[in-house]
């Protein structure tokens, strides 16, 4: 994995507190460059905005001129309640509120979602209801947990799965058949669920960068 001494671009990073459901969710916002596209990261169960994998992908997106928002879906107290950790409806609702807050800060920015594990289900659920989401990327995701909302997703969706993660691969193949919008399934050779193998996470970052750059920045000027 390529390394960097800074977790985010220090010149563009801003620590924020996002209001949602009567609580405030901490996050790190990096504003986009000239592209105008920004990606909201939705982490999986047992993770947080400090996820080294998501932060690595975020840095690669920033290098491409995209903005990023990494935030905690739950408060520290809520994270101790396993029912909330796996409550996809709750997490999707939080994501929608964060999206609305972000639109207020950057009304012209094209917004995308990057979801990992259970966070991918929340991202797809929210994208089904937020019709102007520009793109979704799922890393080792559980899109099946979005249930019937999959059929309502119109945002271009990229599903990334490790070759050596057979159960999740099968779930993603089934989920892709239920998506009605543009979608693509990418299998990373030799990778397991956490993409810890040499070059695996770099491949994820490259795929996500290309997908978001294509769909969040290719907007015809009027």
Buried (B, 14 or more C-beta within 10 A) or exposed (E): BEEBEEBBBEEBBEEBEBEBEEBEBBBBBBBBBEBBBBBBBBBBBEBBBEBEBBBBBBBBBBBBBBBBBBBBBBBEEBBEEEEBBBBBEBBBBBBBBBBEBBBEBBEEBBBBBBBBBBBBBBBBBBBBBBEEBBBBBBBBBBBBBBBEBBEBBBBBBBBBBBBBBEEBBEBBEEBBEBBEBEBEBBBBEBBBBBBEBEBBBBBBBBBBBEBBBBBBBEEEEE
